[in-house]
Structure formats: structure tokens, C-alpha cells
Amino acid sequence: MRLIIAGGLKGQLIAAAKIAIAHGANVTHTESLEQTLAVLRAKGADLLMVEVTLPVGQFVAALEAERIRTPIVACGTSTDARAAVAAIQAGAREYVPLPPDPELIAAVLEAVAADQSSLIWKDPAMERVVLLASQIARSDAPVLVTGESGTGKEVIARHLHQKSLRKDKPFVAVNCAAIPDNLLESELFGHEKGAFTGAIARRIGKFEEANGGTLLLDEISEMDVRLQAKLLRALQERMIDRVGGTQPVKVDLRIIATSNRNLGDAVREGSFREDLFYRLNVVHLRLPALRERPGDIVALADHFARKYAEINGMPLRPIAADARRILLGNAWRGNVRELENTIHRAVLLAKGAEIGAEAVMTPEGETLGPAGSRDTAARAVQTAEAVTRSLVGHTVADVERELILDTLDHCLGNRTHAAKILGISIRTLRNKLSEYTSAGIVVAEPGQARINAL
């Protein structure tokens, strides 16, 4: 755990630092935003703890501007109620009162260090994957993890890291689909000061940040072919070149790549390098869809029910028999992610001593299950007929634009999901959205629909 504590390192913060160190954290102290950014650019961090006397909002904005995704926790005296609220509103994940409580500090560190979600399984189909993962975890062989969106590819990658000899070193993840092509090279390999407009200081990339540990390249199929060549060289020679740099940098790490597409098909289509595919595909873990491992559904549902009851400060309620039947009968096209969101809603909506069938519903508040599905399907047919009639008199470009923007709204701005539904690459989608933005058309931001952006 790499922890940065920003603020005047006086008595109470010194005590917090000592507690963190006692729990295995590697603590760096900074006094200003500029010093903090310098440390983050040079070696990265897993958590940033900022004293509320510093401008927390500026820290959040600065990290977002440089695409640094280190979570921020604010800290201050227990009497700083207004400062605590302001820090949370500014973007801090949590507020830790001072003087520090050892158990609270330990819990915060544990929450950050823990996997984003636990690896829960009972079904034999998933058992085979976990056994293979445990078998090869201690090696340094590259691993390719494939499966539908939401099946838990990053979870299994973190499991591999935790079971490896590199578990005490960083685990760094980068989503290749979420970063524009012209920025991804700098994100991966770092850059020197002045390498391009906006490069105000040297910054290490994800390869150097993960040095000694594990680097997860999420959705690698969306990486530009030109950048794939540079990645292949980095894997072969264990050397990288920062953007604008003159000297190669040696790195020692393990690569795990994920994709929800068939990379073999991508190779045949020419969108993915064959030599890189074979370099990455030393060990292939295919995660089955949730519908292919029904034995995991109830186990995962129980886990999420406990998790979200605790997070929301609500009593733990067991899942009733009728609700379990609905969960087992659903297709779960969104896989574990969809199940998690469904149980989160159910925890919030449940009444009485159990989570009953009435609390298990879609985001729109419709019943989850066969009957609800039939009703939804009927409404979808009616909607489709109405939409078809409304297309007359519109150009193909108009129809395409509305289809893309409506799909993006449906996905709450998630580019990867929208591209998958539309059957186009994330790159094509980005290009279309860039055209619309240039034309002054509102495009949904991640986590939002256009109605929220207006």
C-alpha cells in the first residue's frame, strides 16, 4: 500500500502515519499540491490522504486533469464539520476524523487494498477457472482473460496478483478503451517534460508505476495497432521509452490483458497484431457468463446483500425464497455487474425482515422475471413500430446520430457498453461523438444521460 499524506505533519497526522506504517503502508509526506503531484508523477500511489486545511477540491481537479486515478481521503479534527462536508462535496471518497482511530485507519487502508469485489464462486464452471488461475499465479507468464462484459475479468486479475510472488508490489490497471488513442501512449509509457502540449513535467507511465508488480491492460482489443507494436517491444525487451525520452527505461512486471471480444477474430480482421496476440496468450482464462454458472448466482447475491447493507447502514436481511427463484430464472445479460446493481437496489427497497420478490426489480422499477420480461418485450415491439414510422423524412445520418446518442443515454454515457450494443468499435464511436461535439450537439458524459447534461 503506497500512501501519501498531504498536510502539515504535526502531532495528529504523525500518529495517523505511524498507524498506517504499522499496518504495512509505505507512507510519503507532502506539504502542498505541487509536492503531491510531483510524487504521483514520479512513483504513483494507492491512496492520498489530504488534510482539510488544504484545498481538497484543487487536489481532486488536479488529479483529474492529469488523469491520475488515486482515491482521495480527507482528514481533519472532529470539530471540522463544515470542512468535512466540503471535502466530500469536492470529491473526497471518505473523511477520517483526527485524532486518528487505529481501527478506522486500518479499515480505510484495508478497503483500498482489498479487491474491488471479492472473488466469490461455487459453480463447477467457475471452479475450473479459479483452479487454473491459482495454478499459474506464481509464474510470470502473461495471461489473457476473456469473457463478456461484467463477468469479473478484473476481479480474477487481482486474484492472480494476490496469489503471485508479486503480491506485495503494485497492482496497476489501465482501461485501454476509456483513454483516447493520442493519450494512451503517454498513459502507458509516461512522458518527459515538454514532450507535447500540456506535458508540464515528467510523469511516469503505468509500466513504471507497476514496476515489480502486475499491470492489467483492460480491453486491450481497443488499442491502436501502432501502439500495439510499441507494447510488443516492451513485452519482448522489458524496456520502455517515455514519450519524448531519449533513454530506454528497464521494467520488471507481469502483464495481464483482458478483452470482451474474440481476439482471434480481431487478428483475422487485421485490427489486432498476431504476434502480440501470441505473446499475450500464454495462458488463457475464459470467464463463463453468469448464466453459464448458475451455482454462483445465490452466493454472489448473498455477498452483495451483506456488502450493501453495511455500506448503507441498513440491517442485514436474508434473500427470501421467492426472490431467489427470480434471481435464478433471470438471464443476467449484464452478468455479475447487473446482479450486483440489482441486489444493491433490492437492499435499498426491501421492506420487512427479508428481501422479497417485490424488491428485486429493474432500474426502471419493473418486476424482474419472466412476466416482467414479456411485458417489457411487448412494449419494446410497440416502441419499435412507433420509431420506424417516425423515421420517414429523416436522412441516414440523422437516424444514425439519434441511434448513437440514444444508446449512449441508455448506457449512462458508458462508451464501451454503447459501442458493444451498437456493434461498432469504441474508436468509431469516439470519432462519431467527436463530430457531434464539434457540431455543438450535447453528448452524454460518463455516468449521465443527455437530460442531465442540459
SVG drawing of the C-alpha trace seen along z (x, -y; Angstrom):
<svg xmlns="http://www.w3.org/2000/svg" viewBox="-47 -25 66 53">
<polyline fill="none" stroke="black" stroke-width="0.4" points="0.0,0.0 1.5,-3.3 0.1,-6.1 0.7,-9.9 -0.3,-12.1 -0.6,-15.7 -0.6,-18.5 1.4,-19.8 2.8,-16.7 2.1,-17.7 1.1,-15.5 -2.2,-14.1 -1.1,-13.4 2.2,-11.9 0.0,-9.5 -2.0,-8.6 1.2,-8.0 2.5,-5.7 -0.7,-3.7 -0.6,-3.3 3.0,-2.2 2.2,0.3 -0.4,1.8 2.2,2.2 1.7,-1.1 4.6,-2.8 4.0,-6.5 5.2,-9.6 4.6,-13.0 3.9,-16.1 3.0,-19.6 1.4,-21.1 -0.4,-20.2 2.7,-20.7 4.8,-18.3 1.9,-15.8 1.7,-15.9 5.5,-15.5 5.4,-12.3 2.4,-11.0 4.1,-11.7 7.3,-10.0 6.1,-6.9 2.3,-6.9 0.3,-6.0 -2.7,-3.8 -4.2,-6.4 -3.9,-10.1 -4.9,-11.4 -5.4,-15.2 -5.7,-17.4 -8.9,-19.6 -6.9,-22.8 -5.6,-22.2 -7.8,-22.9 -9.2,-19.4 -11.2,-20.5 -8.0,-21.6 -6.4,-18.3 -9.3,-16.5 -9.3,-18.8 -5.5,-18.5 -5.6,-14.7 -8.5,-14.6 -6.6,-17.0 -3.6,-14.7 -5.7,-11.5 -4.4,-10.3 -7.0,-8.0 -5.6,-7.8 -8.6,-7.9 -8.5,-10.9 -9.5,-10.6 -9.8,-13.8 -8.8,-14.1 -9.2,-16.8 -10.2,-17.4 -13.5,-16.1 -14.8,-19.7 -14.2,-20.4 -17.8,-19.5 -18.2,-22.1 -14.7,-21.3 -15.6,-17.6 -18.8,-18.2 -17.0,-20.5 -14.2,-17.9 -16.8,-15.2 -18.6,-17.5 -15.3,-18.4 -14.7,-14.7 -13.0,-13.1 -14.1,-9.4 -14.2,-9.5 -13.5,-11.7 -11.3,-10.4 -11.6,-12.4 -8.4,-13.3 -7.1,-12.4 -6.9,-9.1 -8.7,-6.0 -6.4,-3.0 -9.3,-0.7 -10.7,-3.4 -7.3,-4.0 -6.9,-0.2 -10.3,0.1 -9.7,-2.6 -6.4,-1.0 -7.9,2.4 -10.8,1.1 -8.4,-0.4 -6.0,2.5 -8.8,5.1 -10.0,6.3 -12.7,4.1 -15.0,7.0 -14.3,10.3 -13.8,13.5 -16.9,15.4 -17.7,18.7 -19.4,22.1 -20.3,23.3 -18.0,26.0 -17.7,23.9 -16.1,21.1 -14.2,23.6 -12.2,24.8 -11.2,21.2 -10.1,20.4 -8.1,23.6 -6.2,22.8 -5.6,19.3 -4.2,20.5 -2.0,23.0 -0.3,20.4 -0.4,17.4 3.1,17.8 4.6,17.7 5.5,14.6 3.7,15.8 1.4,13.3 -2.3,14.1 -5.2,13.3 -8.6,13.1 -11.7,13.1 -15.4,13.1 -18.5,11.0 -18.7,7.5 -19.4,7.8 -18.2,11.3 -15.4,10.2 -12.3,10.1 -10.6,7.5 -11.5,9.5 -9.7,12.6 -6.8,10.5 -6.5,9.1 -6.8,12.7 -3.9,13.7 -1.8,10.8 -2.7,11.6 -1.7,15.3 1.6,14.3 5.1,13.7 4.5,10.0 1.5,9.6 3.4,7.0 4.1,4.9 1.7,2.6 -1.3,3.8 -2.0,1.2 -5.0,1.3 -5.5,-0.8 -8.6,-0.7 -7.4,-0.9 -10.9,-1.6 -11.5,-4.6 -8.5,-6.6 -8.2,-8.3 -5.5,-6.9 -3.4,-10.1 -3.2,-9.9 -2.9,-6.2 0.8,-6.0 1.7,-8.6 -0.6,-6.9 1.2,-3.6 4.8,-4.7 5.0,-8.1 6.4,-11.3 9.2,-13.8 8.6,-17.5 7.7,-19.3 7.1,-16.1 3.8,-17.6 1.5,-20.4 0.4,-20.1 3.4,-18.0 4.3,-20.4 6.6,-17.9 8.0,-14.4 5.5,-11.8 6.0,-8.0 3.5,-5.8 1.6,-2.7 4.5,-0.4 6.9,-2.2 4.2,-2.6 3.6,1.2 7.3,2.0 7.9,5.1 4.2,5.9 1.3,6.5 -0.1,4.4 -3.6,5.0 -4.4,3.9 -8.2,3.9 -10.0,4.1 -6.7,4.4 -8.6,5.2 -9.4,1.4 -5.7,0.4 -4.5,-1.2 -2.4,1.0 0.5,-1.4 0.6,-1.4 0.4,2.4 3.8,2.5 5.3,0.5 3.6,2.7 5.0,5.8 8.5,4.4 8.1,3.6 7.0,7.1 9.8,8.7 12.6,6.5 11.3,5.4 12.2,1.9 10.0,-1.1 10.6,-4.6 8.8,-7.5 7.2,-9.9 9.8,-12.5 12.5,-10.5 16.0,-9.6 16.9,-6.8 15.1,-3.4 13.8,-2.5 14.0,1.1 10.8,2.5 10.1,5.8 6.4,6.7 3.7,9.2 1.2,8.4 -2.5,9.5 -4.7,8.4 -8.5,8.6 -11.0,8.5 -14.7,9.0 -14.1,9.6 -12.7,12.6 -9.0,11.6 -8.7,14.4 -11.3,12.7 -9.6,9.4 -6.4,10.9 -8.1,12.2 -9.8,8.8 -6.4,7.0 -7.3,4.9 -5.0,6.8 -1.4,7.9 -1.0,11.6 2.5,11.6 1.1,9.6 -1.8,12.0 0.5,15.0 2.8,13.1 -0.1,12.3 -2.0,15.6 0.5,17.8 -2.3,18.7 -5.9,18.1 -8.6,17.8 -12.1,17.6 -14.7,16.5 -18.1,18.1 -21.1,15.8 -23.2,15.8 -26.0,17.7 -23.4,20.5 -22.6,20.7 -26.0,20.7 -24.4,22.1 -22.7,18.7 -25.9,16.5 -27.2,17.0 -23.7,17.0 -23.0,13.7 -26.4,12.3 -25.9,13.1 -22.4,11.4 -23.8,8.2 -26.7,8.1 -24.2,8.1 -21.9,5.6 -24.6,3.0 -26.4,3.4 -23.2,2.5 -22.3,-0.4 -25.8,-2.0 -26.0,-1.4 -29.0,0.8 -29.9,4.0 -28.8,7.3 -31.8,9.0 -31.7,12.5 -32.9,13.0 -36.4,14.6 -37.1,17.9 -39.4,16.1 -36.6,13.6 -34.1,16.3 -36.3,18.0 -36.4,14.8 -32.7,14.4 -32.1,17.9 -34.5,17.5 -33.1,14.3 -30.8,14.3 -28.3,11.8 -27.1,10.3 -25.1,7.8 -23.6,10.7 -22.2,10.1 -22.3,6.4 -26.0,6.4 -26.6,8.8 -24.7,6.5 -26.7,3.5 -30.0,5.4 -29.1,6.5 -28.0,3.0 -31.4,1.7 -33.1,4.6 -31.3,3.8 -32.5,0.2 -36.1,1.0 -36.7,4.1 -39.3,3.9 -39.8,6.2 -37.4,8.9 -36.4,10.3 -35.5,9.1 -38.6,10.2 -39.5,10.6 -41.1,7.1 -37.7,5.5 -36.0,7.3 -36.6,5.1 -35.1,3.3 -33.7,-0.2 -37.0,-1.5 -38.9,0.1 -40.3,3.0 -40.6,6.6 -37.6,8.7 -38.7,12.1 -40.5,13.9 -43.7,11.9 -41.9,8.6 -39.8,9.6 -42.8,10.4 -44.4,7.0 -41.1,5.3 -40.8,7.2 -44.3,6.2 -43.6,2.5 -40.4,2.8 -42.2,4.0 -44.7,1.2 -41.9,-1.3 -40.0,0.1 -43.1,-0.2 -43.6,-3.8 -40.0,-4.7 -40.0,-3.0 -43.0,-5.2 -41.1,-8.3 -38.1,-7.7 -39.7,-8.8 -38.4,-12.1 -35.0,-11.8 -31.6,-11.3 -29.5,-8.2 -27.0,-10.5 -29.8,-11.9 -31.1,-8.4 -27.5,-7.2 -26.8,-10.2 -30.0,-9.7 -29.4,-6.0 -25.9,-6.5 -26.9,-9.3 -30.0,-7.4 -27.9,-4.3 -25.3,-6.3 -28.0,-7.8 -29.3,-4.2 -25.8,-3.3 -25.5,-6.4 -22.5,-7.6 -20.5,-4.4 -18.7,-4.4 -17.7,-0.7 -21.2,0.6 -22.7,-1.6 -20.2,-0.5 -20.9,3.1 -24.7,2.6 -24.2,0.7 -21.9,3.3 -19.1,0.8 -15.6,0.3 -15.0,-2.1 -12.7,-4.0 -15.5,-4.5 -17.9,-5.6 -15.4,-8.1 -14.9,-9.6 -18.7,-10.0 -19.1,-11.6 -16.2,-14.0 -18.0,-15.0 -21.2,-15.7 -19.5,-17.7 -17.7,-19.8 -21.1,-20.5 -22.4,-21.7 -24.5,-18.7 -24.7,-17.7 -23.2,-14.2 -23.8,-12.3 -20.9,-12.3 -19.8,-9.1 -22.4,-8.4 -25.0,-10.7 -27.6,-10.9 -28.1,-14.0 -31.1,-15.1 -28.7,-15.6 -26.2,-17.4 -28.6,-20.1"/>
</svg>
